[in-house]
Amino acid sequence: MRLIVMSVFALFLAFVCEHWPIAPKFYWLLPQWVALTVIFLSLTVPIVSRIALAIPVGLLMDVEHLLPLGTHMIAFSLLIYLVHLLRNRLYMLNIVQQMMVVFLLVASYQIVLLLTQMLMMEYVIPNNIVVSACVSALMWPWWRVLLKTLFQRVPA
Amino acid sequence: MIMWVDINTSWLQSVRYHLGYVLKPGHDVALFPRLVVGLLGESADSRSKLLDDNKQLKARNLVLQQRVQRLAYLEAENITLRELLSASEQVDDKVLVTSVTSIDPDPRTYQVLLDKGGEDGVFIGQPVLDAKGLMGQVIDVLPNSSKVLLIADSNHVIPVQVNRNGVRAIAVGTGSLDTLELLYVASTADINVGDYLVSSGLGGRYPQGYPVGIVSSVERPAGEPFIKVQARPSARLDSSRHLLLVFRAGAGRVPPDNLWRKVR
């Protein structure tokens, strides 16, 4: 129960950051907060973070970003699946190597998102996938430490 | 499957609307620092009363400015109407004062979030103005907030006419906040730098006669059927905080549900 509550809280934090007001010139610095949190949850609490997690999180992200419902669901499903595949190996990597894997994961998440949109919608303006994935990878160690501390500090 | 249903039907509109309630706490927390700064600034009692009065007067001023905006157009229209001896149309649109709570962090679009939503009667397709001119239209409505697509967004199109002589054109956003581009303006059209552009109302979405922009450049390439015209938006797209949502008499839940989705 505690893990579920903490996971919901972590996702809530990610959605808050996703909506954080930021000056237009710094838009490109925004990491994929929710994707990073989903990666963290898939690594840390795999019991909570199953493919089914992609449904509520994906729907909320679609509403947040004004995309057709289901768009993010596909991308998150793939992300969670990939993290579950790589989970054991990720534990053995050092932080720099983890950042590189996170870069690839976030980039593939965004590519799937873009492809899904291109398939279903008439007009799609591609995001800067490389920059966004880079910033997300750079944020990974900090975000991971923050969430890990949060999970450890809160008593059962 | 869900995507197809959402794109082609309006069945999932209520799901989207109610998910807005789930996102609301996150939005509130994200905007909390701004709220705190605002509260600290208004800490003194006597000062807060003055500020309240000031806010009310500002809101009132905004409504009055919205009416003034149409005077230039009405002057031109009045001459035509007198000639035609027809009755003038009703110009007293109802408006709702709203504030911009945040700017969409998506760098690919120009969208802003307003603090009024479905519970205040806001609807998709609703025109939005600031004190200077047309800002854009509502493209998504959540219970307590709504998203507005600005006229500068590259997916946005608005039918306009030159206030001076009624020449019609289509103004599209260029993705730059200070430039609109006019499409399909014939090389023989009487349009000059400095001309005022107002909404023509022909699209059925925007009311007629609101300022859209001022022509900033006209290029007439030899041998081309159309000239290249650029305009500067009248509205302060990057700085306006208080906006007006226009409720037109007779304006329903404007065009088909699937139309606005294709705009994105």
Contacts between the chains, C-beta under 8 A, distances in Angstrom:
chain1	res1	chain2	res2	distance
A	12	B	25	7.4
A	12	B	26	6.1
A	12	B	29	8.0
A	15	B	23	6.8
A	15	B	26	4.1
A	16	B	26	4.9
A	16	B	29	4.8
A	16	B	30	4.8
A	17	B	30	7.7
A	18	B	26	7.7
A	18	B	105	7.4
A	19	B	23	7.9
A	19	B	26	5.8
A	19	B	27	5.4
A	19	B	30	4.1
A	19	B	31	7.9
A	19	B	102	6.8
A	19	B	105	7.4
A	20	B	30	5.1
A	20	B	105	7.5
A	21	B	30	6.9
A	21	B	31	6.9
A	21	B	34	6.9
A	21	B	102	4.7
A	21	B	103	6.9
A	21	B	105	8.0
A	22	B	105	6.0
A	24	B	103	6.7
A	24	B	107	7.7
A	24	B	238	7.8
A	27	B	105	6.0
A	27	B	106	7.7
A	27	B	107	3.8
A	28	B	107	5.9
A	30	B	105	5.5
A	30	B	107	8.0
A	59	B	15	7.6
A	59	B	19	6.0
A	60	B	19	6.1
A	60	B	22	6.2
A	60	B	23	6.2
A	62	B	16	7.8
A	63	B	16	5.5
A	63	B	19	4.5
A	63	B	20	6.4
A	63	B	23	6.1
A	63	B	142	7.4
A	64	B	23	6.1
A	65	B	106	6.4
A	66	B	111	7.5
A	66	B	139	7.0
A	66	B	140	5.1
A	66	B	147	6.1
A	66	B	264	6.7
A	67	B	264	8.0
A	68	B	2	7.9
A	68	B	3	4.5
A	68	B	6	4.4
A	68	B	7	4.9
A	68	B	261	7.3
A	69	B	2	5.3
A	69	B	3	6.7
A	69	B	6	4.3
A	69	B	12	5.3
A	69	B	15	6.7
A	69	B	16	6.4
A	70	B	1	7.5
A	70	B	2	3.5
A	70	B	3	4.0
A	70	B	6	6.6
A	71	B	3	6.1
A	73	B	2	7.2
A	116	B	3	7.4
A	120	B	3	5.0
A	120	B	4	7.1
A	120	B	7	6.0
A	121	B	7	7.2
A	121	B	261	7.8
A	121	B	262	7.9
A	121	B	264	6.9
A	122	B	262	5.4
A	123	B	155	6.0
A	123	B	262	7.3
A	123	B	263	7.9
A	123	B	264	6.4
A	125	B	108	4.2
A	125	B	109	7.3
A	125	B	154	7.4
A	126	B	108	7.8
A	127	B	106	7.8
A	127	B	107	7.4
A	127	B	108	6.1
A	128	B	107	7.6
